[in-house]
C-alpha cells in the first residue's frame, strides 16, 4: 500500500501528470472537475447540527490526480463506522439542500463485505469521471457510507420525478458495479414522496 501523503503539496506534486518525450507534462484532463468530501460522524459533538462535520478534501480534474488521490486516500473499507466518503461534481455539495440535489434522490445498494464496497466504489468512480452514463448531467455524485452492521453505496441524481431517466441510470449502474441484487431509488424530498402513489421509490 502506498505511503500516506502528509501534505496537499505532496499530492499536487505527485499528481501533476506524466511527461512527454520533450519533458513537458501532459496531464489527461477530465470532462469536468470532481471533489472528494469526508463526513466523520463517529464522534459527533453534542448539539452539533447535521452536516457540520462534512469537509471538502480535494478537487481534481485529471486522470493522474484521480489515481494519485485514490492511491493515497483511505478506501471506504478502512474508514471508521458512521463515516461517509463522497465524490461529487465540483460545485455540488453532498447535501439535500444543495440546489442540484434538492429535487433529486439516490439509488442505493447495501454491502455485506468490505472488499465488495471498495470494488463497487472504485467502479462507480471510474464510471463517473469517465462519463459512462448516458445521463451524465443528471448525476450529482456517489456516497460510500460505512456503518457497523451494513455498509451502503448511494448514487445521487438531480431529477427524482423523471422515472425514465432514473431507471436508465439505475440499469447502467447495476451493470457497472456488477450487482445482481435489487437496488432502490428514494427521493430526498419527503413531501414529494407523499405525493407519489409509488411511495417515492423505484426499484430495479
N, C-alpha and C positions, 0 to 999 in steps of 0.2 A: 504493500500500500504506500502511496506517495506520502512524503512528509507533509505535515500541515503547514500551510502558509501563514506566517505571523503578521504580515502587514499587507495592506492593499497594494503598496508599491511593488511588492514581490509578485503579486498576482498579475499586475499590469505588465511587468517586465516579462514574465513567463508567457503571457497570453498575447503578446504583440504581433504574433504571426510568423510564418515561415519566410525564408529568404529565397529570392530568385538567384540565378547564376550570376547576375551582376551585383549581388549583395543587397539589393533593395527588398525591403519587406513587403510582401503582398498578401495581406490578410483576406480571407474569404468572407465577404460581407453577407449578412443575412437580409431577408426581405424587410425585417423590422427589428426594433430593439425589444429585449425581454429583460425582466427584473426578477431576481430571487428575493423572497421575503421569508422571514422566520418569526414564528409566534410561539414562545415558550410559556405555556400555561401550567407547567408542572409545579411552580411555586408562586401562585397568584398573591398579589398584595391585597390585604384586607381593604374592602371598599373600592377597589380599582374597577373602573368601567371596562366592559368587554372591548378588546382591541388595543388597549393601552400598551400591551407587551409586544404588539406587532411592529417589526422594524425591517427596514429595507437593508438587504445585504450587499447586492452588487447588480449592476446593469451591464449587459453585454450585447454586442451586435455583430460578432464574427464567429465563425466556426471554431477558430483557435481559442478564443476567450471561453466559449462554452465548454470545450473539452478540458481546458485548464481548470476552470471552476468546478466542473463535475468531478475531476480527479482530486481536488483539494478540499472540497466541502464534504461534510458528513452526508452519507446516504441516509434515506429515511429510516432504515432499519437500525441505525446507530443513534437515533435521536431519543431523548427521554420520553417517557409516557406523557401524554397530554400536550405534545408539541405538534405544531403544524408547519410544514415546509411548502412554500408556494413558488410557482413560476408563472408570472403574468405579463401580458403585454405592457411595455413601459407606458406610463400614463394612466394605467388602470390599477387601482388599489384593490386588494383582495378583501373587500368589504361589501356587504349587501347594499350599503348606502351609496356606493360609487355610482355615478350616472350610467356607466357602461354595464353595470351589474344589476341595477335596481329593478329592471323589468325582466330579468333573466332567471336562470335556475342552474341545476347541475345534474350531470349523470354521475352516479356513484357505484362503486364496486368495493366489496369487502375483501380483505386479505387475511388468511389464517396463518400464512408463513411469511417471515421477514424477507426471505430470498425472493418470493413472488412479488412482494411490494416493491423491492428495489428494481426488479426486472420491468415491471409494468410502469414504474416511474420513469425509467430511462427510455423505454419505447415511446411513451407519451411525449416526453421532452423532445426527442428526435423528430417525432411527427409534427409537433407544433413549430419548431424552428425551421423544419424542412417544408412547411406549408403543405402537408399531405392531405389536409381536409379540403374538400370542395367548398365548404362553407367557412373558409378561413376568417372572414370578417366577423363571423358570429362567435368565434372563440375568444374568451377572456383570459383563461389560464387554467392551471391544474394545481390541485392541493393534495398533498400527502399528509394524512392525519394519523399520528401514532397514538394508540390507546392501549391500556393494559389488557383488555380482553380481545379486541379485534381492531386491526388497522383498516384504514379506508383510503381510497383514492377517488378524487372527485374532479370532473372536468366541467368548469364553469362556462356558461354561454350567455348571450345577450338577450335573446327574444324568446322567452318561455312559451308564449302563446302560439308561436309558429310550429305546429306539430310536425309538419312535413320536414322542415329544416332540422328540428331536433332529432327526429327519427333517423335522418340521414347521418347526422353526426354520431349518434349512438351506434348505428350499424358499423360505421367506419372505425370507431374507437374499439369496439369489440374485436374487430379483425386485427387492429394494431397491437392490442395487449393480449391477443390470443386467449380470449375469455369465452368459456362455454356456459358459464352461469348467467342467470338473469341479472341485468343491471336496471336500475331505476332512475327515473328523472323526476326531480322535485322542484317546485317553484320557490324562489326566495320570498315572494310576496304572499303572506298569509291570506290577505283579502282576496287575492286572485285565486288562491286555492279554493276558497269557499264559493266563488262564483262559478267555477267549472264543475260540470257534472262528474267528470272523471276523478275528482278529488285532487286535482292539481298534479297528477303523476302520469308519466308514460312509463312503459317498461318494454324491455326487449330481451 
